[in-house]
Amino acid sequence: MVVVVQFPNRNEVELSGKNQKAYQDTLVVNADESEPGTFKDRYLMEFIPHLLIEGMLISSFVLGSNVSYIYIRGEYSWIPDILEEAIEEAKAAGFLGKNILGTGFDCEIYVQRGGGAYICGEETAFFRIS
């Protein structure tokens, strides 16, 4: 299920007289699960969402990503509520948000509901990079 994608922000900025690229790495979890007969992602999200969040947090830390998204198909209308509740629980426990467990690492996870189109599950189709 996890699709690790780093989307650099291609805006160039001037820092210390040198032209450098400023970017923010973003982790995207593709939970569209559009293949016929598959439901493994749904099971993880519905019954053990903290496992998904933990995996995302570890991946985000390794990538240096402070923003992560779970892209979920629109037909799973009840699951975003489960994920958002688990995200809030993780924040309350200090595992998400600012300065996670005093490490200086910040990470936010957002849930993005799909629009129902086949191409939506393809990671480059649902992010516009400016």
Contacts in CASP RR format, 6 or more apart in sequence:
PFRMAT RR
TARGET T0000
AUTHOR 0000-0000-0000
METHOD contacts of the structure
MODEL  1
MVVVVQFPNRNEVELSGKNQKAYQDTLVVNADESEPGTFKDRYLMEFIPH
LLIEGMLISSFVLGSNVSYIYIRGEYSWIPDILEEAIEEAKAAGFLGKNI
LGTGFDCEIYVQRGGGAYICGEETAFFRIS
1 29 0 8 1.000
1 30 0 8 1.000
1 31 0 8 1.000
1 33 0 8 1.000
1 40 0 8 1.000
1 41 0 8 1.000
1 44 0 8 1.000
1 52 0 8 1.000
2 29 0 8 1.000
2 30 0 8 1.000
2 55 0 8 1.000
2 56 0 8 1.000
2 59 0 8 1.000
3 28 0 8 1.000
3 29 0 8 1.000
3 30 0 8 1.000
3 123 0 8 1.000
4 27 0 8 1.000
4 28 0 8 1.000
4 59 0 8 1.000
4 63 0 8 1.000
5 26 0 8 1.000
5 27 0 8 1.000
5 28 0 8 1.000
5 123 0 8 1.000
5 124 0 8 1.000
5 127 0 8 1.000
6 25 0 8 1.000
6 26 0 8 1.000
6 27 0 8 1.000
6 63 0 8 1.000
6 65 0 8 1.000
7 25 0 8 1.000
7 26 0 8 1.000
7 28 0 8 1.000
7 127 0 8 1.000
7 129 0 8 1.000
8 21 0 8 1.000
8 23 0 8 1.000
8 24 0 8 1.000
8 25 0 8 1.000
8 129 0 8 1.000
9 21 0 8 1.000
9 22 0 8 1.000
9 23 0 8 1.000
9 24 0 8 1.000
9 129 0 8 1.000
9 130 0 8 1.000
10 21 0 8 1.000
10 23 0 8 1.000
10 129 0 8 1.000
10 130 0 8 1.000
11 21 0 8 1.000
11 22 0 8 1.000
11 130 0 8 1.000
12 19 0 8 1.000
12 20 0 8 1.000
12 21 0 8 1.000
12 22 0 8 1.000
13 19 0 8 1.000
13 20 0 8 1.000
13 21 0 8 1.000
13 22 0 8 1.000
15 22 0 8 1.000
24 65 0 8 1.000
24 66 0 8 1.000
24 67 0 8 1.000
25 63 0 8 1.000
25 64 0 8 1.000
25 65 0 8 1.000
26 65 0 8 1.000
26 67 0 8 1.000
26 68 0 8 1.000
26 69 0 8 1.000
26 127 0 8 1.000
27 56 0 8 1.000
27 59 0 8 1.000
27 60 0 8 1.000
27 63 0 8 1.000
27 65 0 8 1.000
27 67 0 8 1.000
27 68 0 8 1.000
27 69 0 8 1.000
28 68 0 8 1.000
28 69 0 8 1.000
28 71 0 8 1.000
28 123 0 8 1.000
28 127 0 8 1.000
29 52 0 8 1.000
29 56 0 8 1.000
29 68 0 8 1.000
29 69 0 8 1.000
29 70 0 8 1.000
29 71 0 8 1.000
30 71 0 8 1.000
30 121 0 8 1.000
30 123 0 8 1.000
31 41 0 8 1.000
31 45 0 8 1.000
31 70 0 8 1.000
31 71 0 8 1.000
31 72 0 8 1.000
31 73 0 8 1.000
31 76 0 8 1.000
32 71 0 8 1.000
32 72 0 8 1.000
32 73 0 8 1.000
32 114 0 8 1.000
32 120 0 8 1.000
32 121 0 8 1.000
33 39 0 8 1.000
33 40 0 8 1.000
33 41 0 8 1.000
33 42 0 8 1.000
33 73 0 8 1.000
33 76 0 8 1.000
34 73 0 8 1.000
34 118 0 8 1.000
34 121 0 8 1.000
42 76 0 8 1.000
42 79 0 8 1.000
44 51 0 8 1.000
44 52 0 8 1.000
45 52 0 8 1.000
45 70 0 8 1.000
45 72 0 8 1.000
45 76 0 8 1.000
45 79 0 8 1.000
45 82 0 8 1.000
45 83 0 8 1.000
46 78 0 8 1.000
46 79 0 8 1.000
46 82 0 8 1.000
49 82 0 8 1.000
49 83 0 8 1.000
49 85 0 8 1.000
49 86 0 8 1.000
50 86 0 8 1.000
50 89 0 8 1.000
50 90 0 8 1.000
52 70 0 8 1.000
52 83 0 8 1.000
52 86 0 8 1.000
53 86 0 8 1.000
53 87 0 8 1.000
53 90 0 8 1.000
53 95 0 8 1.000
53 96 0 8 1.000
53 109 0 8 1.000
54 95 0 8 1.000
56 68 0 8 1.000
56 70 0 8 1.000
56 109 0 8 1.000
57 90 0 8 1.000
57 95 0 8 1.000
57 96 0 8 1.000
57 100 0 8 1.000
57 107 0 8 1.000
57 109 0 8 1.000
59 65 0 8 1.000
59 68 0 8 1.000
60 66 0 8 1.000
60 68 0 8 1.000
60 107 0 8 1.000
61 105 0 8 1.000
61 107 0 8 1.000
64 105 0 8 1.000
65 107 0 8 1.000
66 105 0 8 1.000
66 106 0 8 1.000
66 107 0 8 1.000
66 108 0 8 1.000
67 107 0 8 1.000
67 108 0 8 1.000
67 110 0 8 1.000
68 107 0 8 1.000
68 108 0 8 1.000
68 109 0 8 1.000
68 110 0 8 1.000
69 109 0 8 1.000
69 110 0 8 1.000
69 111 0 8 1.000
69 112 0 8 1.000
70 83 0 8 1.000
70 109 0 8 1.000
70 110 0 8 1.000
70 111 0 8 1.000
70 112 0 8 1.000
71 112 0 8 1.000
71 114 0 8 1.000
71 120 0 8 1.000
71 121 0 8 1.000
71 123 0 8 1.000
71 126 0 8 1.000
72 79 0 8 1.000
72 80 0 8 1.000
72 83 0 8 1.000
72 111 0 8 1.000
72 112 0 8 1.000
72 113 0 8 1.000
72 114 0 8 1.000
73 114 0 8 1.000
73 115 0 8 1.000
73 116 0 8 1.000
73 120 0 8 1.000
73 121 0 8 1.000
74 113 0 8 1.000
74 114 0 8 1.000
74 115 0 8 1.000
74 116 0 8 1.000
75 116 0 8 1.000
80 111 0 8 1.000
80 113 0 8 1.000
83 111 0 8 1.000
84 111 0 8 1.000
87 96 0 8 1.000
87 109 0 8 1.000
87 111 0 8 1.000
90 96 0 8 1.000
90 109 0 8 1.000
91 97 0 8 1.000
94 100 0 8 1.000
94 101 0 8 1.000
95 101 0 8 1.000
96 107 0 8 1.000
96 108 0 8 1.000
96 109 0 8 1.000
97 106 0 8 1.000
97 107 0 8 1.000
97 108 0 8 1.000
98 106 0 8 1.000
99 105 0 8 1.000
99 106 0 8 1.000
100 106 0 8 1.000
100 107 0 8 1.000
112 126 0 8 1.000
114 120 0 8 1.000
114 126 0 8 1.000
119 125 0 8 1.000
120 126 0 8 1.000
END
